[in-house]
Every structure is written in C-alpha cells, then in structure tokens.
C-alpha cells in the first residue's frame, strides 16, 4: 500500500514539474514578444525558419498543451493519465517542429504526424462508442486531401534538387491543378465549408482536452501551411482557383452562421462557430496582403484561446449536469452563478468585443476584404450579424430562464476550473497591448 502511494505521489510530482516547466517556457516567450520582437526576428530566424508567424503559433501551442495537461490533472481517477501526458508532449514536439522547419518535406511529415497523437487521444479518452467513426473521418479526410501534396513535393524535389522553402519562390510553372493540390491539403485542415464534415464529429466525440487541442492548435496548421505554400502561385496572371475558394469560404461562413442558430448541443455550436470564424481567415489569406496575413494570424491566436476556453466551459457544465443540451442547460445562472461571468467574457471575445485580440483581428480582416472588393461588404455584414446573434443566443438560452431539474442547489467549481479559464482569458485581453509592436 505504501509503495502504491509513493508511486502516485511521484507521478503527481512529475506531472506538476512538466506543467511548471512548460508554463515558465511559454511565459518567457510571451515576455520576449511583448518587449522586443525585432530581437527575435534577428537572432532566432538565423538558426531556423522561425519568423513572426511561426513564433506566435509555437507560443500558442505550448500554452494550449499546458492547459490541456492541467485539465487532465483535475480528473483524479482518469485512466492511463501517464499515456495521455505522453501523447500531449509528442503532439507539442510535432507541432513545434512543423512550425519551425524550413523544408517542405519535413513540414509535411510532421504536419501529418500531428494527427497520430490527437487520434489516439480521441480513441482512448473519448466519451461515446462513435469516437471510432469520428477518428476515421478525421484521419481519412486529412490524409486523402494531403496525399497529392506529397506527390507534388517529391516531383519538385527531384526537379529542383531540394525541397527547401526558398527554392519554390522561383517556380515558373503554374497550373490550376497545382493550385488545387497546394490549397486542398490545408483547406481540409482549416477547415473550409464543404470540407468541414469531420470537424463537428471529432469535437463531439473527443474529450475536453482533445477539443481544446483541435480548436486551439491543429486547425491553425492549415492556415500556416497556406501561408508557406501560397507564394508559389503568385506568378500566375491567369484566372485561378483562389477566387473560387474565396467565394466558397465566404458563402460557407454565412451558411454555417445560420446553422449555429439552430444547434441545441453547446459543443456542436462552438465547433460550427470555428468554421464560421475560419471562413474570414481563409479569405484574407487567399487575397495575399500584409495586413490580411497579420489579421489572420491574430485571429488564429485569439480563436485558439477563445474557442479552447469555451470548450472547457462546456465540459465544466457537462460534468455537473451530465448533458450538453440547451433544452436542459438553461438557467445556469441559478445553479452556477460564478460561471456566468466566464460565459459572458468568452462569448464577448467570440463575437469580437473589446478589448480582446479578436476585435483587432476582425478589423484587419474586414478592412482587407472590403478594400479588395466592395462586393464583399454585404456578405461580411451578414456574417458579423450572425456571429453576434448565435453568441447572444447561446448566452441567453444557457444562462437565463429556470433550470429544468433545479432543486435550488448552487453547484460549486474548483480552483483549477477558474485557473484554467483565467489562463485562457488573460492572454486574450493583454496581447492587444503589444499590437503596435507587432505591426
């Protein structure tokens, strides 16, 4: 019995040390960004392909993985916790290498390797038997879309003698098929409307840590891939597929916004709202302007924190009411009054309210899309209206009215619940302070 207690104590100490080390690392990275970005841009990028985009996404990856491990610590009897932490650390390594390599082939290898840990997390710690089908959907959607990209990389590797990211800046060949191959692999990961079928299934069946990682980091791999591969198509003066994808993304964002207004599963609603937010990111990336790239990056960071926090909020409610349905979870203000503040703050961030980073990124993207074409103004107004509508719908329906099974009992949350939520909300509101140094 004493040996078992010692083993449990040592495992808790080891997990605590891992979390503390990652917290210190991410705090140092955040402080360096807030103080002086030019120092990093000069010295770090000399050793690797870490630039403005890579550094912020690596910092986001470290932060979300920390919070994911912290969430696992709240589950005292969670099975095989050591394996779960190992998969999180492996995923963090794959993500950091993906965001920092300067070789397309290595980027593809680690880009696809990141699917393995998240697939094992969904299959091993998911809630329902349908998690197997959700994992298969996620795996095959992303693999089938990215296999042509691997053939493309091999072809140009043989033709140009290497797969460095700097070689492809001098490409003279162009075809619509090449552009579809380059964009298709990443639009599934982002995901774009009509290629997003795997995402709601994966979110619903994944544990809370899996949903936090999916929404917070893995979707951003698609945007980063587009940023790295899209300059290869810039020399074309012909009509190309970028404008077709842009139109589908904007119209899809509008349709998904309408779909959010009829969702009664809170987790599904937040998953579909991710598709709606990423529609604007896809559009500004395809336009290929400086303000659009930076606005998209800020939106990816802001959405990663905000969406991850919302998924954790849903899980906190689910642990206490055993359901995610809005039919049952209404009047939460009566039984979880302290949690209502966090619902309000995260939903304000989700609809791009001040002083969050979401507001600045939305302004950058809207200015870019409207200046590129005035036709976009109408559809962007509708998307913005629907974004506010479904966030207000979620807040009002979940917090007000009377809880269905209420016995006038106030449910409490633990300190760890508030601490995880605070660590989502704090960088979301303080990063806007350093926006001028970023731009």
PAZATI-869449 format. One line per 8 residues: number of its first residue (from 1); for each residue x, y, z of N, C-alpha, C. Coordinates in steps of 0.05 Angstrom, whole numbers, plus 5000, padded with zeros to 4 digits. Example, Ala and Ser with C-alpha at 12.3 -4.5 7.8 and 13.67 -1.06 7.14 Angstrom:
% residues 2
1	5264,4886,5156,5246,4910,5156,5264,4934,5156  5257,4955,5142,5273,4979,5143,5258,5001,5157
END
This chain:
% residues 439
1	5017,4976,5000,5000,5000,5000,5017,5025,5000  5039,5024,5016,5057,5047,5017,5071,5052,4990  5078,5030,4977,5091,5033,4950,5072,5045,4930  5046,5038,4931,5027,5049,4913,5024,5079,4918  5023,5087,4943,5020,5116,4950,5045,5131,4941  5069,5119,4944,5093,5132,4935,5094,5135,4905  5084,5115,4890,5084,5117,4861,5064,5139,4852  5040,5140,4865,5021,5160,4858,5032,5188,4863
9	5046,5191,4887,5057,5217,4894,5079,5225,4874  5096,5206,4866,5117,5212,4847,5106,5220,4820  5085,5206,4811,5073,5213,4785,5061,5241,4786  5048,5248,4809,5036,5275,4811,5058,5296,4810  5081,5291,4824,5103,5310,4825,5115,5313,4797  5118,5291,4782,5129,5292,4755,5111,5308,4736  5084,5303,4738,5066,5318,4721,5066,5347,4728  5068,5353,4755,5069,5381,4763,5094,5395,4752
17	5117,5380,4753,5142,5392,4742,5140,5397,4712  5127,5379,4697,5124,5383,4669,5107,5408,4663  5085,5411,4678,5068,5434,4674,5083,5460,4681  5097,5460,4703,5112,5484,4712,5133,5491,4691  5148,5472,4681,5169,5477,4661,5157,5490,4636  5134,5479,4627,5121,5489,4603,5110,5517,4608  5100,5522,4632,5089,5549,4639,5112,5569,4639  5135,5562,4650,5157,5581,4651,5167,5587,4622
25	5168,5566,4605,5177,5569,4577,5159,5588,4562  5132,5583,4564,5113,5599,4550,5113,5628,4560  5116,5631,4587,5117,5658,4598,5141,5674,4587  5164,5661,4586,5188,5674,4575,5183,5682,4546  5171,5664,4530,5165,5670,4502,5147,5694,4499  5126,5695,4516,5107,5717,4515,5120,5743,4523  5137,5743,4544,5151,5768,4552,5169,5778,4531  5184,5760,4517,5202,5768,4496,5187,5781,4473
33	5163,5770,4467,5147,5782,4445,5137,5810,4454  5128,5812,4479,5117,5838,4488,5139,5859,4489  5164,5851,4495,5185,5870,4499,5197,5879,4472  5206,5860,4456,5221,5868,4432,5220,5845,4411  5202,5848,4392,5200,5828,4371,5224,5828,4353  5236,5852,4348,5258,5853,4328,5282,5837,4337  5287,5834,4363,5309,5818,4373,5305,5789,4364  5281,5779,4367,5275,5751,4360,5278,5748,4329
41	5267,5767,4315,5268,5765,4286,5296,5765,4275  5315,5777,4290,5342,5779,4280,5358,5753,4287  5355,5743,4311,5373,5722,4321,5361,5694,4318  5336,5691,4324,5325,5664,4323,5322,5654,4295  5313,5671,4277,5307,5662,4250,5333,5655,4235  5356,5664,4245,5381,5657,4233,5386,5626,4235  5377,5614,4257,5382,5586,4261,5360,5569,4249  5336,5580,4246,5314,5563,4236,5295,5581,4222
49	5273,5569,4213,5253,5585,4198,5232,5596,4217  5240,5606,4240,5221,5617,4259,5219,5647,4254  5196,5655,4244,5191,5683,4239,5167,5692,4255  5155,5714,4246,5132,5726,4261,5110,5706,4264  5103,5692,4243,5081,5673,4244,5088,5648,4260  5111,5637,4256,5119,5612,4270,5120,5617,4300  5132,5639,4308,5137,5643,4337,5111,5645,4352  5092,5660,4341,5066,5663,4355,5051,5637,4356
57	5052,5621,4335,5038,5595,4335,5052,5575,4353  5078,5575,4355,5092,5558,4374,5084,5566,4403  5083,5591,4408,5076,5601,4435,5047,5592,4441  5029,5594,4422,5002,5585,4426,5001,5555,4431  5017,5539,4417,5018,5510,4420,5026,5503,4449  5048,5515,4458,5058,5509,4485,5036,5516,4506  5023,5539,4502,5003,5548,4522,4979,5529,4523  4969,5521,4499,4945,5504,4499,4952,5476,4509
65	4976,5465,4503,4984,5439,4513,4986,5440,4544  4997,5462,4555,4998,5465,4584,4970,5463,4596  4951,5478,4585,4924,5478,4596,4911,5451,4592  4917,5437,4570,4906,5410,4566,4916,5391,4588  4942,5393,4594,4952,5375,4616,4940,5383,4643  4937,5409,4647,4924,5418,4673,4896,5407,4675  4881,5407,4653,4854,5396,4654,4855,5366,4662  4874,5351,4651,4876,5323,4658,4882,5319,4688
73	4896,5338,4700,4902,5336,4729,4877,5338,4746  4856,5351,4736,4831,5353,4751,4816,5327,4752  4822,5308,4734,4808,5282,4734,4824,5263,4751  4817,5261,4777,4833,5246,4796,4836,5217,4789  4815,5205,4778,4816,5176,4771,4816,5171,4741  4826,5190,4726,4826,5187,4697,4846,5165,4690  4836,5146,4673,4852,5122,4667,4876,5130,4650  4899,5117,4655,4923,5119,4638,4932,5148,4634
81	4933,5163,4655,4939,5191,4653,4968,5195,4642  4986,5177,4649,5014,5180,4640,5015,5179,4610  4999,5160,4598,4998,5159,4568,4987,5184,4556  4967,5195,4569,4955,5219,4559,4975,5242,4558  4991,5245,4580,5011,5266,4580,5033,5261,4560  5040,5235,4556,5060,5229,4535,5050,5237,4508  5025,5231,4501,5014,5239,4475,5013,5269,4472  5008,5284,4494,5008,5313,4492,5036,5324,4487
89	5056,5312,4500,5084,5321,4496,5092,5315,4467  5085,5291,4457,5092,5284,4430,5079,5303,4410  5054,5309,4415,5040,5328,4398,5053,5355,4398  5061,5364,4421,5075,5390,4423,5101,5390,4407  5116,5368,4409,5141,5366,4393,5135,5367,4363  5115,5352,4354,5109,5352,4326,5100,5380,4316  5084,5393,4333,5074,5420,4325,5097,5440,4324  5114,5440,4344,5136,5459,4345,5155,5455,4321
97	5160,5430,4314,5178,5424,4291,5163,5433,4265  5137,5427,4263,5122,5436,4239,5123,5466,4235  5122,5481,4257,5121,5510,4254,5149,5522,4251  5170,5506,4253,5197,5517,4252,5215,5507,4230  5208,5485,4216,5226,5475,4196,5225,5492,4171  5247,5492,4155,5248,5507,4130,5248,5488,4106  5240,5463,4110,5240,5444,4088,5211,5434,4085  5201,5434,4060,5173,5427,4055,5168,5397,4062
105	5187,5380,4056,5183,5352,4061,5181,5346,4091  5199,5358,4106,5198,5355,4135,5173,5367,4147  5165,5390,4136,5140,5402,4145,5116,5383,4140  5116,5370,4117,5094,5351,4111,5094,5328,4130  5118,5317,4136,5120,5294,4153,5109,5300,4181  5118,5323,4192,5109,5329,4219,5080,5340,4220  5072,5352,4197,5044,5361,4194,5025,5338,4196  5032,5315,4183,5015,5292,4184,5020,5276,4210
113	5044,5277,4221,5049,5263,4246,5032,5273,4269  5025,5299,4268,5008,5310,4290,4981,5298,4291  4972,5284,4270,4946,5270,4271,4946,5246,4290  4970,5233,4293,4971,5208,4308,4964,5212,4337  4978,5231,4351,4971,5235,4380,4942,5243,4385  4932,5261,4368,4904,5270,4373,4884,5248,4366  4891,5231,4347,4873,5208,4341,4873,5189,4365  4897,5184,4376,4898,5166,4399,4884,5178,4424
121	4885,5204,4427,4870,5217,4449,4840,5214,4445  4830,5217,4421,4802,5214,4416,4793,5186,4420  4809,5166,4410,4801,5138,4412,4804,5128,4441  4824,5138,4455,4829,5128,4482,4813,5140,4504  4806,5166,4501,4793,5180,4523,4766,5193,4514  4756,5186,4490,4730,5197,4481,4707,5186,4498  4684,5199,4494,4661,5193,4512,4643,5171,4501  4639,5170,4475,4619,5152,4463,4632,5131,4445
129	4617,5109,4440,4628,5089,4421,4632,5100,4392  4618,5122,4386,4621,5133,4359,4647,5147,4355  4664,5148,4375,4690,5161,4372,4708,5147,4351  4703,5121,4347,4719,5107,4326,4712,5118,4299  4687,5122,4293,4679,5133,4268,4689,5162,4265  4688,5177,4286,4698,5205,4285,4728,5206,4279  4743,5188,4292,4772,5186,4286,4778,5178,4258  4762,5159,4247,4766,5151,4219,4760,5174,4200
137	4738,5189,4206,4731,5212,4189,4755,5232,4189  4765,5238,4212,4786,5258,4214,4811,5249,4199  4818,5223,4203,4843,5212,4191,4841,5212,4161  4819,5201,4150,4818,5198,4121,4812,5223,4106  4797,5241,4118,4793,5268,4105,4820,5282,4101  4835,5283,4123,4861,5297,4121,4882,5283,4104  4883,5256,4106,4903,5241,4091,4897,5242,4061  4872,5237,4053,4866,5237,4025,4870,5264,4012
145	4865,5286,4028,4869,5312,4016,4899,5319,4014  4915,5308,4032,4944,5316,4031,4962,5297,4016  4952,5274,4008,4969,5256,3992,4978,5268,3965  4961,5282,3950,4971,5295,3926,4993,5315,3932  4992,5328,3955,5013,5347,3962,5040,5333,3966  5039,5309,3977,5064,5294,3979,5076,5287,3952  5060,5279,3933,5069,5274,3906,5081,5299,3893  5068,5322,3898,5077,5348,3888,5105,5354,3899
153	5109,5350,3925,5134,5356,3938,5157,5338,3927  5150,5312,3923,5170,5294,3911,5178,5302,3883  5158,5310,3867,5163,5318,3839,5182,5341,3838  5177,5362,3853,5194,5386,3852,5220,5381,3867  5220,5362,3886,5245,5355,3899,5265,5343,3878  5255,5326,3861,5272,5314,3840,5279,5334,3819  5260,5352,3813,5265,5371,3791,5285,5394,3799  5283,5402,3825,5299,5425,3833,5322,5418,3851
161	5324,5392,3859,5346,5383,3875,5344,5389,3904  5320,5395,3914,5316,5400,3942,5288,5409,3947  5279,5409,3972,5252,5417,3979,5252,5440,3999  5273,5457,3998,5274,5480,4015,5252,5500,4008  5242,5514,4028,5221,5533,4023,5230,5557,4006  5256,5561,4004,5266,5583,3988,5269,5576,3959  5270,5550,3952,5271,5542,3924,5246,5550,3909  5223,5547,3922,5198,5549,3908,5190,5578,3902
169	5206,5596,3911,5199,5624,3905,5206,5630,3875  5221,5612,3862,5229,5617,3834,5214,5599,3815  5192,5588,3823,5177,5570,3805,5166,5585,3781  5170,5574,3758,5159,5586,3734,5134,5572,3724  5131,5546,3731,5108,5531,3722,5084,5538,3739  5061,5536,3726,5036,5541,3741,5014,5526,3726  4995,5515,3742,4970,5504,3731,4950,5505,3753  4924,5504,3745,4903,5504,3764,4904,5480,3782
177	4912,5457,3770,4914,5432,3786,4935,5435,3808  4957,5448,3802,4977,5452,3822,4966,5469,3845  4951,5489,3838,4939,5506,3859,4919,5491,3876  4903,5474,3863,4884,5458,3878,4898,5439,3897  4920,5427,3888,4936,5408,3905,4948,5423,3929  4959,5447,3924,4971,5462,3945,4951,5471,3966  4928,5480,3957,4908,5491,3976,4891,5470,3989  4885,5448,3973,4866,5428,3983,4875,5415,4009
185	4901,5409,4011,4911,5396,4034,4907,5412,4060  4907,5438,4057,4906,5455,4081,4877,5465,4086  4861,5468,4065,4834,5477,4069,4817,5456,4084  4824,5430,4081,4811,5409,4097,4818,5412,4126  4843,5419,4132,4852,5422,4159,4842,5447,4173  4836,5467,4157,4830,5493,4169,4803,5494,4185  4780,5485,4177,4772,5474,4151,4753,5493,4136  4752,5490,4110,4733,5506,4094,4706,5492,4092
193	4685,5508,4088,4658,5497,4085,4658,5477,4062  4644,5455,4066,4642,5432,4049,4665,5412,4053  4686,5421,4066,4708,5403,4074,4710,5400,4104  4689,5408,4118,4689,5410,4147,4674,5388,4161  4665,5368,4146,4647,5348,4158,4660,5333,4181  4686,5329,4180,4700,5314,4201,4701,5329,4227  4701,5356,4226,4706,5372,4250,4685,5370,4272  4659,5373,4266,4639,5371,4288,4639,5343,4300
201	4643,5322,4284,4643,5295,4295,4667,5291,4313  4690,5301,4305,4714,5298,4322,4711,5313,4348  4699,5337,4347,4696,5353,4371,4676,5340,4391  4654,5330,4381,4634,5318,4398,4644,5293,4412  4660,5277,4398,4669,5251,4409,4695,5254,4425  4710,5276,4421,4735,5279,4435,4731,5287,4464  4750,5280,4482,4749,5290,4509,4754,5320,4509  4751,5333,4532,4754,5362,4532,4782,5371,4524
209	4802,5356,4532,4830,5363,4524,4833,5360,4494  4821,5339,4482,4823,5336,4454,4810,5359,4439  4786,5368,4448,4773,5390,4435,4789,5416,4438  4801,5420,4461,4818,5444,4465,4842,5444,4446  4854,5421,4442,4877,5419,4424,4868,5422,4395  4846,5409,4387,4836,5411,4360,4830,5440,4352  4814,5453,4369,4806,5481,4363,4829,5500,4367  4846,5495,4387,4866,5515,4394,4891,5514,4376
217	4898,5490,4367,4924,5488,4352,4921,5475,4325  4909,5451,4324,4910,5436,4299,4897,5450,4275  4876,5465,4280,4864,5480,4258,4883,5501,4247  4901,5510,4264,4919,5531,4255,4941,5521,4237  4946,5494,4238,4965,5483,4219,4957,5487,4190  4931,5487,4185,4922,5492,4158,4928,5520,4149  4923,5540,4166,4930,5567,4159,4959,5572,4156  4976,5560,4173,5005,5563,4170,5014,5550,4144
225	5003,5527,4136,5011,5514,4111,5004,5532,4087  4981,5545,4088,4973,5563,4066,4993,5586,4064  5001,5597,4087,5020,5619,4087,5046,5611,4074  5055,5586,4079,5081,5577,4069,5080,5569,4039  5057,5558,4031,5056,5547,4003,5043,5566,3983  5027,5585,3992,5013,5602,3974,5031,5620,3956  5054,5630,3966,5071,5646,3948,5081,5632,3923  5078,5605,3922,5087,5590,3898,5068,5596,3875
233	5044,5606,3880,5025,5610,3858,5023,5640,3851  5040,5657,3861,5036,5685,3858,5043,5695,3830  5058,5680,3814,5067,5689,3788,5046,5687,3766  5024,5674,3773,5003,5669,3752,4987,5695,3748  4983,5701,3722,4965,5723,3715,4938,5713,3705  4935,5687,3703,4910,5676,3694,4890,5675,3716  4865,5668,3708,4844,5663,3728,4852,5638,3743  4852,5639,3769,4860,5616,3785,4839,5609,3805
241	4844,5587,3819,4824,5575,3837,4823,5590,3864  4841,5608,3869,4840,5623,3894,4813,5637,3898  4804,5650,3876,4779,5665,3878,4754,5647,3882  4756,5623,3871,4734,5604,3875,4733,5595,3904  4756,5589,3915,4757,5581,3943,4749,5604,3961  4756,5628,3954,4749,5652,3970,4719,5655,3971  4706,5652,3948,4676,5654,3947,4663,5633,3963  4673,5608,3960,4661,5586,3975,4664,5590,4005
249	4688,5601,4014,4693,5605,4042,4674,5626,4054  4669,5648,4039,4652,5669,4049,4623,5660,4051  4614,5648,4029,4586,5638,4029,4582,5616,4050  4602,5599,4052,4601,5578,4073,4600,5589,4101  4616,5611,4106,4614,5624,4132,4586,5634,4139  4573,5645,4118,4545,5654,4122,4526,5631,4128  4529,5609,4114,4511,5586,4118,4516,5572,4145  4542,5571,4153,4548,5559,4179,4538,5576,4201
257	4539,5603,4198,4527,5621,4218,4497,5617,4222  4483,5612,4200,4454,5605,4202,4451,5578,4216  4469,5559,4210,4467,5533,4222,4471,5534,4252  4488,5553,4261,4493,5555,4290,4468,5564,4305  4450,5578,4292,4427,5588,4305,4406,5567,4312  4410,5543,4301,4391,5521,4306,4403,5498,4321  4428,5501,4331,4441,5480,4346,4432,5480,4375  4426,5456,4385,4419,5454,4413,4440,5440,4430
265	4461,5430,4417,4484,5419,4431,4505,5441,4433  4513,5448,4457,4531,5470,4461,4558,5465,4448  4568,5440,4449,4594,5434,4438,4593,5436,4407  4571,5426,4395,4568,5428,4366,4567,5458,4357  4553,5474,4373,4550,5502,4366,4578,5516,4365  4595,5510,4385,4621,5522,4386,4639,5511,4364  4635,5485,4357,4651,5473,4335,4644,5486,4309  4618,5491,4304,4610,5504,4279,4618,5533,4278
273	4619,5546,4302,4628,5574,4302,4657,5576,4294  4673,5555,4299,4701,5555,4290,4702,5556,4259  4685,5540,4246,4684,5540,4217,4676,5568,4207  4658,5581,4220,4649,5608,4213,4672,5628,4215  4687,5627,4237,4710,5645,4241,4732,5640,4221  4737,5615,4215,4759,5608,4197,4753,5616,4168  4727,5620,4161,4719,5629,4134,4732,5655,4127  4732,5674,4146,4745,5700,4140,4775,5697,4139
281	4787,5680,4155,4816,5676,4154,4824,5664,4127  4809,5645,4117,4815,5633,4090,4814,5655,4069  4794,5672,4071,4790,5693,4050,4813,5712,4049  4822,5722,4073,4844,5742,4073,4870,5729,4066  4874,5704,4072,4899,5691,4063,4900,5688,4033  4878,5683,4020,4878,5680,3991,4882,5706,3976  4875,5728,3990,4880,5755,3978,4910,5761,3978  4924,5751,3998,4953,5754,4000,4962,5783,4002
289	4954,5796,4024,4964,5823,4030,4975,5822,4059  4992,5841,4065,5006,5841,4090,4987,5844,4114  4969,5863,4112,4950,5867,4134,4932,5843,4138  4926,5830,4115,4909,5806,4117,4923,5783,4131  4949,5779,4124,4964,5758,4137,4966,5762,4167  4972,5787,4175,4974,5793,4204,4947,5791,4218  4926,5801,4204,4899,5798,4216,4892,5769,4220  4899,5752,4200,4893,5724,4201,4908,5711,4224
297	4934,5718,4227,4950,5707,4249,4938,5714,4276  4931,5740,4280,4919,5748,4305,4893,5733,4310  4877,5729,4289,4852,5715,4293,4857,5685,4300  4877,5673,4288,4884,5645,4295,4892,5643,4325  4908,5662,4334,4916,5661,4362,4892,5667,4380  4877,5687,4373,4854,5694,4390,4833,5672,4390  4828,5661,4367,4808,5639,4365,4817,5615,4380  4844,5609,4379,4854,5586,4393,4849,5588,4423
305	4853,5612,4435,4848,5615,4463,4819,5616,4470  4803,5631,4454,4775,5634,4460,4759,5608,4456  4764,5595,4434,4749,5570,4429,4757,5548,4449  4782,5547,4456,4791,5527,4475,4777,5532,4502  4776,5558,4510,4762,5565,4535,4733,5558,4535  4720,5562,4512,4691,5556,4510,4686,5526,4512  4703,5510,4499,4701,5481,4502,4705,5471,4531  4723,5484,4545,4727,5477,4573,4703,5485,4589
313	4691,5508,4584,4667,5516,4598,4644,5496,4594  4641,5487,4569,4620,5467,4564,4625,5442,4580  4651,5434,4582,4657,5410,4597,4652,5413,4627  4658,5437,4638,4652,5442,4666,4622,5439,4671  4605,5449,4653,4576,5447,4656,4568,5417,4653  4580,5404,4633,4573,5376,4628,4579,5358,4652  4602,5363,4666,4609,5347,4689,4589,5350,4712  4574,5372,4712,4555,5377,4734,4526,5371,4727
321	4520,5373,4702,4492,5368,4694,4488,5343,4677  4511,5331,4668,4511,5306,4652,4498,5309,4625  4496,5333,4615,4485,5337,4588,4496,5363,4576  4498,5364,4550,4506,5389,4536,4483,5402,4521  4459,5392,4525,4436,5401,4511,4426,5428,4522  4420,5447,4504,4409,5472,4513,4380,5470,4522  4366,5448,4515,4340,5443,4525,4340,5440,4556  4361,5427,4566,4363,5422,4595,4380,5443,4608
329	4402,5451,4596,4421,5470,4608,4412,5499,4604  4389,5506,4614,4380,5534,4614,4377,5543,4643  4381,5568,4648,4380,5577,4675,4405,5570,4691  4428,5568,4678,4452,5561,4693,4461,5583,4712  4450,5607,4707,4456,5629,4726,4446,5623,4754  4426,5606,4756,4414,5600,4782,4431,5579,4797  4443,5561,4782,4458,5539,4796,4488,5541,4794  4498,5557,4774,4527,5562,4772,4531,5592,4768
337	4525,5608,4788,4526,5637,4784,4554,5648,4779  4575,5635,4791,4602,5645,4787,4612,5639,4759  4601,5619,4746,4610,5612,4719,4597,5630,4698  4576,5644,4705,4563,5662,4686,4581,5684,4676  4599,5694,4695,4618,5715,4687,4636,5704,4665  4646,5680,4668,4664,5669,4648,4650,5664,4621  4625,5655,4622,4610,5652,4598,4608,5679,4583  4602,5700,4599,4599,5726,4586,4625,5735,4574
345	4647,5733,4588,4673,5743,4577,4682,5728,4553  4678,5701,4553,4688,5686,4529,4669,5690,4505  4644,5693,4510,4625,5697,4487,4629,5726,4476  4635,5745,4493,4642,5772,4483,4667,5771,4466  4687,5755,4475,4711,5751,4458,4704,5737,4432  4686,5718,4433,4679,5702,4409,4665,5719,4389  4650,5740,4397,4637,5758,4378,4654,5783,4373  4679,5782,4380,4699,5803,4375,4692,5829,4389
353	4687,5827,4415,4683,5851,4430,4709,5862,4442  4709,5888,4449,4733,5899,4462,4736,5889,4490  4761,5889,4502,4786,5896,4490,4802,5872,4480  4789,5852,4470,4802,5827,4463,4818,5829,4437  4835,5810,4433,4851,5808,4408,4833,5802,4384  4810,5789,4389,4791,5783,4368,4782,5808,4353  4778,5830,4368,4768,5855,4356,4788,5866,4336  4813,5867,4344,4834,5878,4326,4837,5861,4301
361	4836,5834,4304,4840,5817,4281,4815,5819,4263  4791,5821,4274,4768,5824,4257,4769,5850,4241  4778,5872,4253,4780,5897,4239,4800,5895,4216  4823,5883,4221,4843,5879,4200,4832,5863,4177  4818,5841,4183,4808,5824,4161,4785,5838,4146  4767,5852,4160,4745,5866,4147,4755,5888,4128  4775,5903,4138,4786,5924,4122,4799,5913,4097  4813,5891,4100,4827,5878,4077,4807,5868,4057
369	4786,5854,4066,4766,5842,4047,4750,5864,4033  4742,5885,4048,4726,5906,4035,4743,5923,4016  4768,5928,4023,4785,5944,4005,4792,5928,3980  4792,5901,3982,4798,5885,3958,4774,5884,3939  4750,5883,3950,4725,5883,3934,4702,5893,3950  4688,5914,3941,4665,5925,3955,4642,5905,3955  4642,5885,3938,4620,5865,3937,4619,5849,3963  4643,5846,3975,4644,5830,4000,4630,5843,4023
377	4623,5869,4021,4613,5884,4044,4587,5872,4054  4569,5865,4035,4542,5855,4043,4544,5828,4058  4560,5810,4047,4562,5784,4059,4577,5785,4086  4597,5804,4088,4611,5807,4113,4593,5819,4135  4575,5837,4127,4556,5848,4146,4538,5826,4157  4529,5808,4139,4511,5786,4148,4526,5767,4166  4551,5760,4159,4567,5742,4176,4572,5754,4203  4578,5780,4204,4583,5794,4230,4557,5794,4247
385	4534,5799,4234,4509,5799,4248,4503,5771,4259  4507,5751,4243,4501,5723,4252,4520,5715,4275  4545,5724,4273,4564,5718,4295,4554,5729,4321  4545,5754,4321,4534,5765,4346,4508,5751,4354  4492,5743,4334,4466,5730,4340,4470,5703,4354  4487,5686,4344,4489,5660,4356,4504,5660,4382  4522,5680,4387,4534,5682,4413,4514,5692,4434  4498,5712,4427,4477,5721,4445,4457,5699,4450
393	4450,5684,4429,4432,5661,4432,4442,5641,4452  4468,5634,4450,4480,5614,4468,4480,5625,4497  4487,5650,4500,4488,5661,4528,4460,5663,4540  4442,5675,4525,4415,5679,4537,4401,5653,4543  4403,5634,4525,4388,5609,4528,4401,5592,4550  4427,5594,4554,4440,5577,4574,4439,5589,4602  4440,5616,4604,4442,5628,4630,4416,5637,4642  4396,5643,4625,4371,5653,4636,4349,5632,4635
401	4325,5639,4645,4303,5621,4648,4308,5604,4673  4294,5582,4676,4296,5565,4700,4307,5538,4693  4327,5529,4709,4339,5503,4704,4318,5481,4706  4319,5462,4688,4297,5443,4685,4294,5425,4710  4317,5416,4721,4316,5398,4744,4325,5412,4770  4320,5438,4772,4331,5453,4794,4318,5446,4820  4334,5443,4841,4324,5440,4868,4336,5462,4886  4341,5485,4874,4352,5508,4888,4379,5501,4900
409	4395,5485,4886,4422,5478,4895,4443,5493,4878  4461,5507,4891,4482,5521,4877,4506,5502,4875  4515,5497,4851,4538,5480,4847,4564,5496,4847  4584,5485,4859,4610,5499,4861,4629,5489,4840  4649,5506,4834,4671,5499,4816,4696,5499,4832  4716,5484,4823,4741,5482,4838,4759,5505,4829  4781,5509,4845,4800,5530,4839,4813,5524,4812  4818,5499,4805,4831,5492,4780,4814,5500,4756
417	4787,5498,4759,4769,5507,4737,4773,5536,4732  4773,5552,4753,4777,5581,4749,4805,5588,4739  4824,5573,4748,4852,5578,4740,4856,5573,4710  4844,5551,4700,4847,5545,4671,4832,5566,4655  4808,5574,4664,4793,5595,4649,4808,5621,4649  4820,5628,4672,4836,5653,4674,4860,5652,4655  4873,5630,4653,4896,5628,4635,4888,5628,4605  4863,5623,4599,4853,5627,4572,4847,5657,4567
425	4835,5669,4587,4825,5697,4583,4847,5718,4585  4867,5713,4602,4887,5734,4607,4903,5741,4581  4915,5721,4568,4930,5729,4543,4912,5740,4521  4886,5732,4522,4867,5741,4502,4863,5771,4504  4865,5782,4529,4860,5810,4534,4885,5827,4536  4908,5815,4543,4932,5831,4546,4949,5833,4520  4945,5814,4502,4962,5814,4478,4955,5838,4460  4932,5850,4463,4925,5873,4446,4942,5897,4454
433	4954,5896,4478,4972,5918,4487,4996,5920,4469  5006,5897,4459,5031,5898,4443,5025,5897,4413  5001,5904,4405,4994,5903,4377,5012,5922,4360  5017,5946,4371,5033,5965,4356,5061,5955,4350  5073,5940,4369,5099,5929,4364,5098,5906,4344  5076,5892,4342,5073,5871,4322,5071,5883,4295  5057,5905,4292,5052,5917,4266,5074,5936,4258
END
